[in-house]
Amino acid sequence: MSDPLQEPLQSLSPDTLDLHRALVSLEEELEAVDWYGQRADACGDAQLKAVFLHNRGEEIEHATMLMEWLRRHDGRFGEMMKALLFTEAPIASLEASGGGGAPAVVQTLGIGSMKGA
């Protein structure tokens, strides 16, 4: 794995290590999306730009596949994705502290209000 673990390897379960692998891989794929986008933007050659944009699309596919794995293998990711993705509600209203439009799953995180603290 390219990203260092925070805890000793022998202290981590196979499930935790797989989650770590997925998260590090997702980070790498998203970084590649950004890099290819920048290269395409800066490139003066139309054919090379097309290659960069193609590669960017492939990286988006890879990142999305990893997100789907996370949804299927980590219940909390699944809950949040179900509550927050593919909705037409204003994005800021989906956050619990954002007010009225927050889905119930977000409002019940069990974290007390910071208002008046």
Buried (B, 14 or more C-beta within 10 A) or exposed (E): EEEEEEEEEEEBEEEEEBBBBBBBBBBBBBEBBEBBBEBBEEBEEEEEBEBBBEBBEBBBEBBEBBBEBBBEEBEEBEBBBEBBEEEEEEEEEBBBEBEEBBBEBBEEEEEEEEEEE
